[in-house]
Each structure stands twice: as structure tokens, then as C-alpha cells.
Amino acid sequence: MKTLSDTLLNRRTIRKYSAKKVDDDLLNDILTKGCRASTTGNMQVYSIIITRDPVKKKELAPFHFNQKMVTEAPVMLTFCADFNRFNLWCRENKADPGYDNFLSFFTAAIDALIVAQTVCIAAEAEGLGICYLGTTTYTADKIIESLKLPEGVVPVTTITLGWPDEAPEQPDRLPLEAIVHKEVYHDYSKQDIEEYYRSKEEREDSREFIRENNKETLAQIFTDVRYKKDDNITFSRILLKVLHDQGFMHQ
């Protein structure tokens, strides 16, 4: 088994998986370890939906932009902010929950993301591969319907999980000095930005993205192609409506 240091320093995003199944006992062990993660007030206001059924994965695939790993990975895990369970417990015990607000959603979303990353680390330590799907919040309304999520539950991220069938290059990361601030936040000079992003911009795959999309800079790939303002506004409106409909925007 890999050491924790090996797991963290050598991780890769896996999008191609072998046909080998993920054993139930192994998955339960990974989830048990993940659920030991830190949680606000020891409330554990999150839920995890396991999807193994090929028919269900096919149903969910369009909500993740039909990325192949959704149907090819043996396991999908949808992590949800969940105050439904805690609210029910409160009401059953003569307590009046006041968790129908944005702060409560944000609290539960943090819980869900912490446990998701802990599950990923536990899985990778066993040799499994994972891929985060950022599409979950884009189509949260559709996922809620498909997974039959009640009021008080909102999906915040999804991972695919399985045995790797590829050994991709490790994704690039900004240097630590670009991210870590000592004592207070120190804003960036033009020279800082140029220095910190230089290696990312000079990668051959970055140059290829620029050529393929007929752009001048790598930054334009993000603003004009991958994460466009109009898309951000559209998905923001969807998510805000989801939060209202699921009971997290009450005054």
C-alpha cells in the first residue's frame, strides 16, 4: 500500500477505468474512513449517493455533459449537502430547526466537500483512481430529480471511482509561493502574476489549446471557451433556484 505522502504527492485524475469491479467491502471501508472527516458541530450534514447500476449511470450521464467516465467507471459517488436528516432528528426530539437559510447550505456544502476529498484520499491510498465532476452544481436540478433528493438536500460534487486503466501525466500546479500568504494577504504585482503562471502557459498542451481555439493567450481559453461569463450566469441562476426550491433561501 502506498504511503499517505505518496498518495498526496503523486495523485492524478483518472478518466479511464478497467472493467474490474470495486468490491463492496472495499468501498464500504473507504466510505467509513471518509466519514471520519471533520464536520461542523459534529452534525455530519451530508449524504453520499452510490450509483453502480448501468441504467442509472446512463440516466445521469447527460447531467454530466456525457463524459465517458460517468458510464464507464464502476462507481459514481454523489456528495450532497443534507440538512433533511438533521432537521428530522430535531423535530422528533422537540427541537425547532432553523436551517432553512443560505448559511446552513454553505455549512453543509463544506461538510460534503471535506468528506468527498477524504473519501478520494482513502480510495487513492488503495490504488483506486478518481475524477471530480464539476458539472454537479451546473445541473443540480436534474440530479435532484433523478436521485429523488428531498427538500433540504442539494448535490454539490460527484466523483467517479474505479481501478485505473491509464497512467496520465500529473496535472500541473501553481508554485506554493503563489498560493501561500504569511500572516496577511499580499496582493500580486504584474511581475508576480507573470512569474507564477509562466510554467503553466509554456506547457505544450497549453500552447496546443491556444492554437486549437484560435486564441492569443491561455487566459482566454478560460474566459472565452471553458468558463464563459454567460454560462456562469446561467448556471448560477439554476443553482440559486435549486437552493430556494430545496428550502435553503427562506428569510
PyRosetta script that sets phi, psi and omega in degrees:
from pyrosetta import init, pose_from_sequence

init()
pose = pose_from_sequence("MKTLSDTLLNRRTIRKYSAKKVDDDLLNDILTKGCRASTTGNMQVYSIIITRDPVKKKELAPFHFNQKMVTEAPVMLTFCADFNRFNLWCRENKADPGYDNFLSFFTAAIDALIVAQTVCIAAEAEGLGICYLGTTTYTADKIIESLKLPEGVVPVTTITLGWPDEAPEQPDRLPLEAIVHKEVYHDYSKQDIEEYYRSKEEREDSREFIRENNKETLAQIFTDVRYKKDDNITFSRILLKVLHDQGFMHQ")
pose.set_psi(1, 139.9)
pose.set_omega(1, 179.5)
pose.set_phi(2, -68.3)
pose.set_psi(2, 150.8)
pose.set_omega(2, 173.3)
pose.set_phi(3, -73.5)
pose.set_psi(3, 162.4)
pose.set_omega(3, 178.3)
pose.set_phi(4, -60.0)
pose.set_psi(4, -39.0)
pose.set_omega(4, 178.8)
pose.set_phi(5, -61.1)
pose.set_psi(5, -44.5)
pose.set_omega(5, 177.8)
pose.set_phi(6, -60.6)
pose.set_psi(6, -44.3)
pose.set_omega(6, -178.8)
pose.set_phi(7, -58.9)
pose.set_psi(7, -45.7)
pose.set_omega(7, -175.2)
pose.set_phi(8, -75.1)
pose.set_psi(8, -39.7)
pose.set_omega(8, -174.1)
pose.set_phi(9, -82.2)
pose.set_psi(9, -20.9)
pose.set_omega(9, -174.6)
pose.set_phi(10, -114.0)
pose.set_psi(10, 15.4)
pose.set_omega(10, -175.0)
pose.set_phi(11, -68.3)
pose.set_psi(11, 150.1)
pose.set_omega(11, 178.2)
pose.set_phi(12, -138.2)
pose.set_psi(12, 154.0)
pose.set_omega(12, 174.4)
pose.set_phi(13, -84.2)
pose.set_psi(13, 125.7)
pose.set_omega(13, -176.9)
pose.set_phi(14, -107.3)
pose.set_psi(14, 122.2)
pose.set_omega(14, 179.5)
pose.set_phi(15, -113.0)
pose.set_psi(15, -8.7)
pose.set_omega(15, 178.2)
pose.set_phi(16, -121.5)
pose.set_psi(16, 128.9)
pose.set_omega(16, -174.6)
pose.set_phi(17, -123.5)
pose.set_psi(17, 149.1)
pose.set_omega(17, 175.3)
pose.set_phi(18, -76.0)
pose.set_psi(18, 169.4)
pose.set_omega(18, -179.7)
pose.set_phi(19, -78.9)
pose.set_psi(19, -7.0)
pose.set_omega(19, -178.8)
pose.set_phi(20, -61.8)
pose.set_psi(20, 132.9)
pose.set_omega(20, -178.2)
pose.set_phi(21, -76.5)
pose.set_psi(21, 155.6)
pose.set_omega(21, 172.6)
pose.set_phi(22, -94.3)
pose.set_psi(22, 115.3)
pose.set_omega(22, -176.9)
pose.set_phi(23, -58.0)
pose.set_psi(23, 140.8)
pose.set_omega(23, -179.7)
pose.set_phi(24, -58.8)
pose.set_psi(24, -42.3)
pose.set_omega(24, -179.3)
pose.set_phi(25, -63.8)
pose.set_psi(25, -39.9)
pose.set_omega(25, 178.6)
pose.set_phi(26, -65.7)
pose.set_psi(26, -44.9)
pose.set_omega(26, 179.7)
pose.set_phi(27, -61.8)
pose.set_psi(27, -44.5)
pose.set_omega(27, 178.8)
pose.set_phi(28, -62.5)
pose.set_psi(28, -37.7)
pose.set_omega(28, 177.2)
pose.set_phi(29, -63.5)
pose.set_psi(29, -43.2)
pose.set_omega(29, 179.4)
pose.set_phi(30, -63.3)
pose.set_psi(30, -44.6)
pose.set_omega(30, -179.9)
pose.set_phi(31, -66.9)
pose.set_psi(31, -37.1)
pose.set_omega(31, 176.8)
pose.set_phi(32, -60.9)
pose.set_psi(32, -44.4)
pose.set_omega(32, 177.6)
pose.set_phi(33, -64.7)
pose.set_psi(33, -41.9)
pose.set_omega(33, 179.8)
pose.set_phi(34, -61.0)
pose.set_psi(34, -38.1)
pose.set_omega(34, -176.8)
pose.set_phi(35, -78.0)
pose.set_psi(35, 2.1)
pose.set_omega(35, 169.2)
pose.set_phi(36, -86.0)
pose.set_psi(36, 2.1)
pose.set_omega(36, -178.2)
pose.set_phi(37, -63.6)
pose.set_psi(37, 159.5)
pose.set_omega(37, 175.5)
pose.set_phi(38, -59.2)
pose.set_psi(38, 148.1)
pose.set_omega(38, -178.4)
pose.set_phi(39, -151.0)
pose.set_psi(39, 145.0)
pose.set_omega(39, -176.7)
pose.set_phi(40, -62.1)
pose.set_psi(40, 122.2)
pose.set_omega(40, 175.2)
pose.set_phi(41, 59.0)
pose.set_psi(41, 19.2)
pose.set_omega(41, -176.9)
pose.set_phi(42, 57.5)
pose.set_psi(42, 31.4)
pose.set_omega(42, -177.7)
pose.set_phi(43, -90.0)
pose.set_psi(43, -25.0)
pose.set_omega(43, -176.9)
pose.set_phi(44, 50.9)
pose.set_psi(44, 58.4)
pose.set_omega(44, -177.0)
pose.set_phi(45, -88.1)
pose.set_psi(45, 63.8)
pose.set_omega(45, 176.4)
pose.set_phi(46, -148.8)
pose.set_psi(46, 160.0)
pose.set_omega(46, 170.8)
pose.set_phi(47, -136.6)
pose.set_psi(47, 156.8)
pose.set_omega(47, -179.7)
pose.set_phi(48, -125.4)
pose.set_psi(48, 123.7)
pose.set_omega(48, 178.0)
pose.set_phi(49, -101.3)
pose.set_psi(49, 120.2)
pose.set_omega(49, 176.9)
pose.set_phi(50, -90.7)
pose.set_psi(50, 129.2)
pose.set_omega(50, 175.4)
pose.set_phi(51, -121.9)
pose.set_psi(51, 116.1)
pose.set_omega(51, 176.3)
pose.set_phi(52, -117.1)
pose.set_psi(52, -30.2)
pose.set_omega(52, -174.5)
pose.set_phi(53, -61.6)
pose.set_psi(53, 122.2)
pose.set_omega(53, -179.5)
pose.set_phi(54, -57.4)
pose.set_psi(54, -34.9)
pose.set_omega(54, 179.7)
pose.set_phi(55, -66.5)
pose.set_psi(55, -42.7)
pose.set_omega(55, -180.0)
pose.set_phi(56, -68.0)
pose.set_psi(56, -38.8)
pose.set_omega(56, 178.3)
pose.set_phi(57, -63.3)
pose.set_psi(57, -38.8)
pose.set_omega(57, 177.7)
pose.set_phi(58, -64.6)
pose.set_psi(58, -36.2)
pose.set_omega(58, 177.5)
pose.set_phi(59, -66.0)
pose.set_psi(59, -38.7)
pose.set_omega(59, -178.3)
pose.set_phi(60, -78.3)
pose.set_psi(60, -22.9)
pose.set_omega(60, -172.8)
pose.set_phi(61, -52.4)
pose.set_psi(61, -46.1)
pose.set_omega(61, -179.7)
pose.set_phi(62, -60.5)
pose.set_psi(62, -26.9)
pose.set_omega(62, -179.3)
pose.set_phi(63, -77.2)
pose.set_psi(63, -9.0)
pose.set_omega(63, 174.2)
pose.set_phi(64, -117.6)
pose.set_psi(64, 31.8)
pose.set_omega(64, 175.0)
pose.set_phi(65, 58.1)
pose.set_psi(65, 30.9)
pose.set_omega(65, 176.5)
pose.set_phi(66, 54.1)
pose.set_psi(66, 35.3)
pose.set_omega(66, 174.2)
pose.set_phi(67, -67.3)
pose.set_psi(67, 134.5)
pose.set_omega(67, -170.5)
pose.set_phi(68, -59.2)
pose.set_psi(68, -34.2)
pose.set_omega(68, -175.7)
pose.set_phi(69, -65.8)
pose.set_psi(69, -17.9)
pose.set_omega(69, 179.2)
pose.set_phi(70, -62.7)
pose.set_psi(70, -43.7)
pose.set_omega(70, -179.2)
pose.set_phi(71, -91.2)
pose.set_psi(71, -21.8)
pose.set_omega(71, -176.1)
pose.set_phi(72, -89.2)
pose.set_psi(72, -29.4)
pose.set_omega(72, 178.7)
pose.set_phi(73, -69.7)
pose.set_psi(73, 141.2)
pose.set_omega(73, -179.7)
pose.set_phi(74, -67.2)
pose.set_psi(74, -25.0)
pose.set_omega(74, -176.9)
pose.set_phi(75, -136.8)
pose.set_psi(75, 137.6)
pose.set_omega(75, 166.9)
pose.set_phi(76, -117.7)
pose.set_psi(76, 139.3)
pose.set_omega(76, 176.7)
pose.set_phi(77, -123.4)
pose.set_psi(77, 119.9)
pose.set_omega(77, 176.8)
pose.set_phi(78, -103.9)
pose.set_psi(78, 119.6)
pose.set_omega(78, -177.9)
pose.set_phi(79, -97.8)
pose.set_psi(79, 127.2)
pose.set_omega(79, -173.4)
pose.set_phi(80, -120.7)
pose.set_psi(80, 139.7)
pose.set_omega(80, 164.4)
pose.set_phi(81, -70.0)
pose.set_psi(81, 126.6)
pose.set_omega(81, -171.7)
pose.set_phi(82, -140.7)
pose.set_psi(82, 104.2)
pose.set_omega(82, 171.5)
pose.set_phi(83, -100.4)
pose.set_psi(83, -4.0)
pose.set_omega(83, -179.6)
pose.set_phi(84, -58.2)
pose.set_psi(84, -50.7)
pose.set_omega(84, -177.3)
pose.set_phi(85, -61.9)
pose.set_psi(85, -44.6)
pose.set_omega(85, -178.2)
pose.set_phi(86, -66.6)
pose.set_psi(86, -39.6)
pose.set_omega(86, 177.7)
pose.set_phi(87, -61.4)
pose.set_psi(87, -42.9)
pose.set_omega(87, 179.2)
pose.set_phi(88, -61.7)
pose.set_psi(88, -42.1)
pose.set_omega(88, 178.9)
pose.set_phi(89, -62.3)
pose.set_psi(89, -43.7)
pose.set_omega(89, 179.2)
pose.set_phi(90, -59.2)
pose.set_psi(90, -49.3)
pose.set_omega(90, -176.1)
pose.set_phi(91, -65.1)
pose.set_psi(91, -33.0)
pose.set_omega(91, 178.7)
pose.set_phi(92, -71.9)
pose.set_psi(92, -12.2)
pose.set_omega(92, -176.0)
pose.set_phi(93, -124.4)
pose.set_psi(93, 36.7)
pose.set_omega(93, 172.3)
pose.set_phi(94, 57.5)
pose.set_psi(94, 33.3)
pose.set_omega(94, 177.6)
pose.set_phi(95, -120.4)
pose.set_psi(95, 140.6)
pose.set_omega(95, -177.1)
pose.set_phi(96, -101.4)
pose.set_psi(96, 102.7)
pose.set_omega(96, -176.4)
pose.set_phi(97, -70.0)
pose.set_psi(97, 139.7)
pose.set_omega(97, 177.6)
pose.set_phi(98, -119.5)
pose.set_psi(98, 52.4)
pose.set_omega(98, -171.7)
pose.set_phi(99, -114.2)
pose.set_psi(99, 31.6)
pose.set_omega(99, -179.1)
pose.set_phi(100, -100.4)
pose.set_psi(100, 48.0)
pose.set_omega(100, -173.3)
pose.set_phi(101, -143.1)
pose.set_psi(101, 168.8)
pose.set_omega(101, -174.4)
pose.set_phi(102, -64.9)
pose.set_psi(102, -38.0)
pose.set_omega(102, 179.7)
pose.set_phi(103, -58.2)
pose.set_psi(103, -40.9)
pose.set_omega(103, -179.9)
pose.set_phi(104, -65.6)
pose.set_psi(104, -40.9)
pose.set_omega(104, 175.3)
pose.set_phi(105, -60.0)
pose.set_psi(105, -45.2)
pose.set_omega(105, -177.6)
pose.set_phi(106, -62.6)
pose.set_psi(106, -40.5)
pose.set_omega(106, 176.4)
pose.set_phi(107, -59.5)
pose.set_psi(107, -48.4)
pose.set_omega(107, -178.3)
pose.set_phi(108, -68.2)
pose.set_psi(108, -35.4)
pose.set_omega(108, 178.2)
pose.set_phi(109, -65.2)
pose.set_psi(109, -40.5)
pose.set_omega(109, 175.9)
pose.set_phi(110, -61.0)
pose.set_psi(110, -46.4)
pose.set_omega(110, 177.6)
pose.set_phi(111, -55.7)
pose.set_psi(111, -47.1)
pose.set_omega(111, -177.3)
pose.set_phi(112, -63.5)
pose.set_psi(112, -39.3)
pose.set_omega(112, -179.0)
pose.set_phi(113, -72.1)
pose.set_psi(113, -36.5)
pose.set_omega(113, 177.1)
pose.set_phi(114, -63.4)
pose.set_psi(114, -45.2)
pose.set_omega(114, -179.6)
pose.set_phi(115, -68.9)
pose.set_psi(115, -34.2)
pose.set_omega(115, 178.3)
pose.set_phi(116, -61.1)
pose.set_psi(116, -46.8)
pose.set_omega(116, -178.9)
pose.set_phi(117, -67.8)
pose.set_psi(117, -34.9)
pose.set_omega(117, 178.1)
pose.set_phi(118, -66.8)
pose.set_psi(118, -40.2)
pose.set_omega(118, 175.0)
pose.set_phi(119, -60.6)
pose.set_psi(119, -42.2)
pose.set_omega(119, -180.0)
pose.set_phi(120, -61.9)
pose.set_psi(120, -44.2)
pose.set_omega(120, 179.2)
pose.set_phi(121, -62.9)
pose.set_psi(121, -43.6)
pose.set_omega(121, 178.7)
pose.set_phi(122, -62.3)
pose.set_psi(122, -40.0)
pose.set_omega(122, 179.8)
pose.set_phi(123, -67.3)
pose.set_psi(123, -44.6)
pose.set_omega(123, -178.6)
pose.set_phi(124, -66.7)
pose.set_psi(124, -31.4)
pose.set_omega(124, 177.8)
pose.set_phi(125, -64.8)
pose.set_psi(125, -22.9)
pose.set_omega(125, 178.5)
pose.set_phi(126, -92.5)
pose.set_psi(126, 1.8)
pose.set_omega(126, 179.7)
pose.set_phi(127, 94.2)
pose.set_psi(127, 0.3)
pose.set_omega(127, 177.5)
pose.set_phi(128, -78.0)
pose.set_psi(128, 161.6)
pose.set_omega(128, 177.2)
pose.set_phi(129, -114.5)
pose.set_psi(129, 151.7)
pose.set_omega(129, -179.4)
pose.set_phi(130, -135.1)
pose.set_psi(130, 158.3)
pose.set_omega(130, 171.6)
pose.set_phi(131, -143.8)
pose.set_psi(131, 124.2)
pose.set_omega(131, 174.4)
pose.set_phi(132, -74.9)
pose.set_psi(132, 140.6)
pose.set_omega(132, 176.3)
pose.set_phi(133, -111.1)
pose.set_psi(133, 107.1)
pose.set_omega(133, -179.2)
pose.set_phi(134, -74.2)
pose.set_psi(134, -3.5)
pose.set_omega(134, -177.5)
pose.set_phi(135, -75.9)
pose.set_psi(135, -11.7)
pose.set_omega(135, -172.7)
pose.set_phi(136, -57.5)
pose.set_psi(136, -46.5)
pose.set_omega(136, -178.5)
pose.set_phi(137, -76.7)
pose.set_psi(137, -19.8)
pose.set_omega(137, 178.5)
pose.set_phi(138, -66.2)
pose.set_psi(138, -39.0)
pose.set_omega(138, -174.7)
pose.set_phi(139, -121.8)
pose.set_psi(139, 37.1)
pose.set_omega(139, -176.5)
pose.set_phi(140, -57.0)
pose.set_psi(140, -35.0)
pose.set_omega(140, -179.7)
pose.set_phi(141, -62.3)
pose.set_psi(141, -41.5)
pose.set_omega(141, -179.8)
pose.set_phi(142, -70.5)
pose.set_psi(142, -39.2)
pose.set_omega(142, 179.9)
pose.set_phi(143, -67.3)
pose.set_psi(143, -39.4)
pose.set_omega(143, 176.8)
pose.set_phi(144, -57.0)
pose.set_psi(144, -44.8)
pose.set_omega(144, 179.9)
pose.set_phi(145, -66.0)
pose.set_psi(145, -45.0)
pose.set_omega(145, -177.4)
pose.set_phi(146, -65.0)
pose.set_psi(146, -41.5)
pose.set_omega(146, -176.8)
pose.set_phi(147, -91.9)
pose.set_psi(147, 2.6)
pose.set_omega(147, 176.9)
pose.set_phi(148, 57.0)
pose.set_psi(148, 48.1)
pose.set_omega(148, -178.6)
pose.set_phi(149, -81.2)
pose.set_psi(149, 127.7)
pose.set_omega(149, -179.2)
pose.set_phi(150, -78.0)
pose.set_psi(150, 175.8)
pose.set_omega(150, 175.9)
pose.set_phi(151, -57.9)
pose.set_psi(151, 141.5)
pose.set_omega(151, -178.3)
pose.set_phi(152, 93.0)
pose.set_psi(152, 0.8)
pose.set_omega(152, -178.9)
pose.set_phi(153, -127.2)
pose.set_psi(153, 128.0)
pose.set_omega(153, -179.1)
pose.set_phi(154, -136.0)
pose.set_psi(154, 127.8)
pose.set_omega(154, 177.0)
pose.set_phi(155, -71.2)
pose.set_psi(155, 136.0)
pose.set_omega(155, -178.4)
pose.set_phi(156, -119.6)
pose.set_psi(156, -25.0)
pose.set_omega(156, 173.7)
pose.set_phi(157, -161.2)
pose.set_psi(157, 159.2)
pose.set_omega(157, 178.8)
pose.set_phi(158, -133.9)
pose.set_psi(158, 143.0)
pose.set_omega(158, 171.3)
pose.set_phi(159, -125.3)
pose.set_psi(159, 147.0)
pose.set_omega(159, 167.7)
pose.set_phi(160, -95.9)
pose.set_psi(160, 149.4)
pose.set_omega(160, -171.6)
pose.set_phi(161, -143.2)
pose.set_psi(161, 133.1)
pose.set_omega(161, 177.2)
pose.set_phi(162, 177.5)
pose.set_psi(162, -177.1)
pose.set_omega(162, 178.7)
pose.set_phi(163, -81.9)
pose.set_psi(163, 127.4)
pose.set_omega(163, -175.0)
pose.set_phi(164, -61.3)
pose.set_psi(164, 140.6)
pose.set_omega(164, 172.9)
pose.set_phi(165, -120.4)
pose.set_psi(165, 28.1)
pose.set_omega(165, 177.8)
pose.set_phi(166, -159.9)
pose.set_psi(166, 161.9)
pose.set_omega(166, 175.5)
pose.set_phi(167, -131.2)
pose.set_psi(167, 73.0)
pose.set_omega(167, -175.4)
pose.set_phi(168, -68.7)
pose.set_psi(168, 162.5)
pose.set_omega(168, 175.2)
pose.set_phi(169, -63.7)
pose.set_psi(169, 144.6)
pose.set_omega(169, 178.5)
pose.set_phi(170, -67.2)
pose.set_psi(170, 134.1)
pose.set_omega(170, 179.7)
pose.set_phi(171, -64.4)
pose.set_psi(171, 148.3)
pose.set_omega(171, -179.5)
pose.set_phi(172, -74.1)
pose.set_psi(172, 156.3)
pose.set_omega(172, 176.3)
pose.set_phi(173, -137.5)
pose.set_psi(173, 149.8)
pose.set_omega(173, 175.2)
pose.set_phi(174, -65.6)
pose.set_psi(174, 152.3)
pose.set_omega(174, 177.2)
pose.set_phi(175, -64.0)
pose.set_psi(175, 152.5)
pose.set_omega(175, -176.0)
pose.set_phi(176, -57.5)
pose.set_psi(176, -36.7)
pose.set_omega(176, -177.8)
pose.set_phi(177, -66.9)
pose.set_psi(177, -16.2)
pose.set_omega(177, 176.3)
pose.set_phi(178, -78.1)
pose.set_psi(178, -17.7)
pose.set_omega(178, -170.5)
pose.set_phi(179, -113.1)
pose.set_psi(179, -35.3)
pose.set_omega(179, -173.5)
pose.set_phi(180, -91.4)
pose.set_psi(180, 129.2)
pose.set_omega(180, 177.5)
pose.set_phi(181, -116.2)
pose.set_psi(181, 137.7)
pose.set_omega(181, -177.5)
pose.set_phi(182, -100.0)
pose.set_psi(182, 121.2)
pose.set_omega(182, 177.3)
pose.set_phi(183, 72.2)
pose.set_psi(183, -53.5)
pose.set_omega(183, 177.4)
pose.set_phi(184, -137.9)
pose.set_psi(184, 166.0)
pose.set_omega(184, 178.4)
pose.set_phi(185, -72.3)
pose.set_psi(185, 129.7)
pose.set_omega(185, 176.3)
pose.set_phi(186, -111.0)
pose.set_psi(186, 115.4)
pose.set_omega(186, -177.0)
pose.set_phi(187, -68.6)
pose.set_psi(187, 162.4)
pose.set_omega(187, -170.8)
pose.set_phi(188, -96.7)
pose.set_psi(188, 138.4)
pose.set_omega(188, 172.2)
pose.set_phi(189, -83.9)
pose.set_psi(189, 167.5)
pose.set_omega(189, 176.0)
pose.set_phi(190, -58.7)
pose.set_psi(190, -40.4)
pose.set_omega(190, 178.9)
pose.set_phi(191, -63.6)
pose.set_psi(191, -40.1)
pose.set_omega(191, 177.5)
pose.set_phi(192, -58.9)
pose.set_psi(192, -49.0)
pose.set_omega(192, -177.1)
pose.set_phi(193, -61.0)
pose.set_psi(193, -44.3)
pose.set_omega(193, 179.4)
pose.set_phi(194, -61.1)
pose.set_psi(194, -41.6)
pose.set_omega(194, -178.3)
pose.set_phi(195, -69.3)
pose.set_psi(195, -45.6)
pose.set_omega(195, -174.2)
pose.set_phi(196, -69.9)
pose.set_psi(196, -30.8)
pose.set_omega(196, -176.6)
pose.set_phi(197, -99.5)
pose.set_psi(197, -1.2)
pose.set_omega(197, -175.2)
pose.set_phi(198, -59.3)
pose.set_psi(198, -48.8)
pose.set_omega(198, -175.7)
pose.set_phi(199, -65.5)
pose.set_psi(199, -34.7)
pose.set_omega(199, 177.0)
pose.set_phi(200, -65.4)
pose.set_psi(200, -43.4)
pose.set_omega(200, -177.9)
pose.set_phi(201, -70.0)
pose.set_psi(201, -28.2)
pose.set_omega(201, -175.9)
pose.set_phi(202, -88.4)
pose.set_psi(202, -4.0)
pose.set_omega(202, 176.5)
pose.set_phi(203, -62.4)
pose.set_psi(203, 145.3)
pose.set_omega(203, -178.4)
pose.set_phi(204, -65.6)
pose.set_psi(204, -36.8)
pose.set_omega(204, 179.2)
pose.set_phi(205, -67.0)
pose.set_psi(205, -32.1)
pose.set_omega(205, 175.9)
pose.set_phi(206, -66.0)
pose.set_psi(206, -44.2)
pose.set_omega(206, 178.4)
pose.set_phi(207, -61.8)
pose.set_psi(207, -36.7)
pose.set_omega(207, 179.7)
pose.set_phi(208, -67.8)
pose.set_psi(208, -40.8)
pose.set_omega(208, 176.4)
pose.set_phi(209, -57.3)
pose.set_psi(209, -42.7)
pose.set_omega(209, -178.6)
pose.set_phi(210, -63.8)
pose.set_psi(210, -45.1)
pose.set_omega(210, -180.0)
pose.set_phi(211, -65.5)
pose.set_psi(211, -45.4)
pose.set_omega(211, -177.1)
pose.set_phi(212, -61.4)
pose.set_psi(212, -34.3)
pose.set_omega(212, -175.4)
pose.set_phi(213, -100.7)
pose.set_psi(213, 6.6)
pose.set_omega(213, 176.9)
pose.set_phi(214, 55.0)
pose.set_psi(214, 48.1)
pose.set_omega(214, 178.8)
pose.set_phi(215, -114.1)
pose.set_psi(215, 169.9)
pose.set_omega(215, -179.7)
pose.set_phi(216, -95.5)
pose.set_psi(216, -32.9)
pose.set_omega(216, -174.2)
pose.set_phi(217, -136.1)
pose.set_psi(217, 161.1)
pose.set_omega(217, 176.2)
pose.set_phi(218, -66.8)
pose.set_psi(218, -35.0)
pose.set_omega(218, 178.7)
pose.set_phi(219, -57.8)
pose.set_psi(219, -36.4)
pose.set_omega(219, 179.1)
pose.set_phi(220, -66.5)
pose.set_psi(220, -25.8)
pose.set_omega(220, 175.8)
pose.set_phi(221, -63.3)
pose.set_psi(221, -39.9)
pose.set_omega(221, 179.9)
pose.set_phi(222, -73.5)
pose.set_psi(222, -44.7)
pose.set_omega(222, -173.7)
pose.set_phi(223, -80.1)
pose.set_psi(223, -30.7)
pose.set_omega(223, -172.9)
pose.set_phi(224, -106.0)
pose.set_psi(224, -17.8)
pose.set_omega(224, -174.1)
pose.set_phi(225, -121.6)
pose.set_psi(225, -55.8)
pose.set_omega(225, -170.8)
pose.set_phi(226, -82.9)
pose.set_psi(226, -46.1)
pose.set_omega(226, -175.3)
pose.set_phi(227, -131.3)
pose.set_psi(227, 74.3)
pose.set_omega(227, -174.3)
pose.set_phi(228, -76.7)
pose.set_psi(228, 149.7)
pose.set_omega(228, -177.9)
pose.set_phi(229, -57.5)
pose.set_psi(229, -45.8)
pose.set_omega(229, -178.1)
pose.set_phi(230, -60.1)
pose.set_psi(230, -40.8)
pose.set_omega(230, 177.7)
pose.set_phi(231, -65.3)
pose.set_psi(231, -43.0)
pose.set_omega(231, 180.0)
pose.set_phi(232, -59.4)
pose.set_psi(232, -41.7)
pose.set_omega(232, 179.5)
pose.set_phi(233, -66.0)
pose.set_psi(233, -44.4)
pose.set_omega(233, -179.7)
pose.set_phi(234, -61.0)
pose.set_psi(234, -49.2)
pose.set_omega(234, -178.3)
pose.set_phi(235, -69.0)
pose.set_psi(235, -30.7)
pose.set_omega(235, 175.9)
pose.set_phi(236, -63.4)
pose.set_psi(236, -42.7)
pose.set_omega(236, 179.6)
pose.set_phi(237, -63.6)
pose.set_psi(237, -40.3)
pose.set_omega(237, 178.1)
pose.set_phi(238, -62.0)
pose.set_psi(238, -46.6)
pose.set_omega(238, -177.4)
pose.set_phi(239, -66.1)
pose.set_psi(239, -40.2)
pose.set_omega(239, 178.7)
pose.set_phi(240, -63.5)
pose.set_psi(240, -38.6)
pose.set_omega(240, 176.9)
pose.set_phi(241, -66.1)
pose.set_psi(241, -40.4)
pose.set_omega(241, 177.3)
pose.set_phi(242, -59.0)
pose.set_psi(242, -46.1)
pose.set_omega(242, -179.1)
pose.set_phi(243, -61.7)
pose.set_psi(243, -39.0)
pose.set_omega(243, 177.2)
pose.set_phi(244, -66.2)
pose.set_psi(244, -48.8)
pose.set_omega(244, -176.6)
pose.set_phi(245, -65.9)
pose.set_psi(245, -30.0)
pose.set_omega(245, -178.9)
pose.set_phi(246, -90.4)
pose.set_psi(246, 5.8)
pose.set_omega(246, 170.2)
pose.set_phi(247, 89.5)
pose.set_psi(247, 23.3)
pose.set_omega(247, -177.5)
pose.set_phi(248, -108.8)
pose.set_psi(248, 8.5)
pose.set_omega(248, -178.2)
pose.set_phi(249, -125.2)
pose.set_psi(249, 25.8)
pose.set_omega(249, 179.1)
pose.set_phi(250, -77.6)
pose.set_psi(250, 149.0)
pose.set_omega(250, -179.7)
pose.set_phi(251, -92.5)
pose.dump_pdb("model.pdb")
